[in-house]
Amino acid sequence: MWSVTARLLLLMVVGLTAGCAGYRVGAVNPAIPADQSIQVGLFQNGTAQPGLSESVNASIRRELHRDGTFELATANDGDVLLTGNIASYRRSAVSFQPKDILSVRDFVVELSTRVKATEKTSGKVLVDRVVTSRTTVRLGDDLASSERQALPLLANDLAKRTVAMLSEGGW
């Protein structure tokens, strides 16, 4: 009746079709339609760590452009205004030198930011959430230079999480 090749082919087609059943193209966040343009406003730095605001702003702009779900508004003409408040910057030791348990070798840096997306025409708040990013840093010659090297990684992680939240909705 059915040859082995035909059965295998049918099984592969059914498997591939079922595997893609839940996939959707484009944004799935009902709060912000994909045709909206997003203007990135200032992310206020509420911590004592310098340089966070500039790095976070640049990373979010770059990630919005890379992601492509939303248009990045470069002037004051966006449909949605994205702002944030960098609330905390924490550093925690995760590993120590093998022969000196008091000397930190690796630490985790965590950045918590309240992200708010507001519709510019109505003032309606579309998203208001805390987004936390983290990265692990190996302590080099000194703590300050290690943290400077970790800052772009931390800002990029925050940007990826923020843009994913905006385009994909609740998680």
C-alpha positions in Angstrom: 0.0 0.0 0.0 2.2 2.9 1.2 5.9 2.6 0.6 8.4 3.2 3.4 9.7 6.3 1.7 6.2 7.8 1.4 5.5 7.1 5.1 8.7 8.7 6.2 8.0 11.7 4.0 4.5 12.1 5.4 5.8 11.8 9.0 8.4 14.5 8.3 5.8 16.9 6.9 3.5 16.3 9.8 6.4 16.8 12.3 7.5 20.0 10.7 4.0 21.4 10.5 3.3 20.6 14.1 6.6 22.1 15.3 5.7 25.5 13.8 2.1 25.6 14.9 2.6 28.2 17.6 4.9 30.5 15.7 3.7 34.0 14.9 5.5 36.6 12.8 6.0 40.1 14.2 5.0 41.6 17.5 2.6 39.7 19.8 2.2 42.4 22.4 -1.3 43.7 22.2 -0.5 46.9 24.1 2.0 48.2 21.4 1.2 47.5 17.8 4.2 46.7 15.5 3.6 49.7 13.3 4.2 52.2 16.2 7.4 54.2 16.4 9.3 54.4 19.7 11.2 57.4 20.9 13.7 56.6 23.6 13.7 59.3 26.2 16.2 59.7 29.0 16.8 56.8 31.4 17.4 58.5 34.8 20.3 57.1 36.8 19.2 56.8 40.5 22.4 55.1 41.5 25.9 56.3 42.5 27.4 54.4 39.5 28.5 56.8 36.8 27.8 56.4 33.1 24.8 54.0 33.4 22.3 56.4 31.8 24.3 57.0 28.6 25.2 53.4 28.1 21.6 52.1 28.7 20.1 54.8 26.3 22.6 53.9 23.5 22.1 50.1 24.0 18.3 50.4 23.9 18.4 52.5 20.7 20.8 50.0 19.1 18.6 47.1 20.1 15.4 48.7 18.9 17.1 49.3 15.5 18.5 45.8 15.4 15.2 44.1 16.4 13.2 45.9 13.7 9.8 45.3 15.3 9.3 48.9 15.9 10.5 52.0 14.1 13.0 54.0 16.1 12.0 57.6 16.2 15.0 59.9 16.1 13.3 63.2 16.7 10.3 64.1 18.9 7.9 62.4 16.5 7.5 58.9 18.0 4.1 57.3 18.8 5.4 55.8 22.1 7.8 57.4 24.5 10.1 54.9 26.3 11.7 56.2 29.5 13.2 54.6 32.6 14.6 55.0 36.0 17.7 53.0 36.9 16.8 52.1 40.4 19.7 49.9 41.6 23.1 48.7 40.8 24.3 45.7 42.9 27.5 43.7 42.9 27.7 40.2 44.5 30.7 37.9 44.8 30.1 34.5 43.2 33.6 32.9 43.4 36.8 33.4 45.3 40.5 32.9 44.6 41.4 29.2 45.2 44.0 29.8 47.9 42.5 33.0 49.4 38.9 32.7 50.3 38.7 36.5 51.1 39.7 37.6 47.6 36.9 37.7 45.0 37.6 36.3 41.6 34.2 36.6 39.9 31.2 38.7 40.8 27.7 39.2 39.4 26.6 42.8 38.6 22.8 43.4 38.5 21.0 46.4 37.2 17.3 47.0 38.0 15.4 49.5 35.9 11.8 50.6 35.9 10.8 50.9 32.3 7.8 52.9 31.2 6.3 53.1 27.7 3.7 55.9 27.3 1.5 56.6 24.3 2.4 60.2 23.4 -1.0 61.3 22.1 -3.2 60.2 25.0 -0.6 59.8 27.8 -1.8 56.3 28.4 0.8 54.1 30.1 1.3 51.0 27.9 4.1 49.3 29.9 5.3 50.0 33.4 7.7 47.2 34.6 10.9 46.6 36.4 13.5 44.9 34.1 16.6 43.4 35.7 19.7 42.6 33.8 22.8 40.8 35.0 26.3 39.8 33.9 29.2 38.0 35.5 32.6 39.7 35.6 36.0 38.4 36.3 38.0 40.7 38.5 41.0 42.0 36.7 43.7 44.4 38.0 41.2 46.5 39.9 37.4 46.6 40.5 36.8 49.9 38.7 38.3 48.8 35.4 36.4 45.5 35.6 33.1 47.3 36.2 33.8 49.6 33.2 34.3 46.6 31.0 31.1 45.0 32.3 29.0 48.1 31.8 28.3 47.6 28.0 27.5 43.9 28.6 25.0 44.9 31.4 23.4 47.6 29.3 23.1 45.3 26.3 21.4 42.6 28.4 19.0 45.3 29.7 18.3 46.5 26.2 17.6 43.0 24.9 15.2 42.2 27.8 13.4 45.6 27.4 12.9 45.3 23.6 11.8 41.7 24.0 9.2 42.8 26.6 8.0 45.6 24.3 7.6 43.4 21.3 6.5 40.1 22.8 4.4 41.4 25.7 4.1 39.9 29.2 6.7 37.4 30.4 
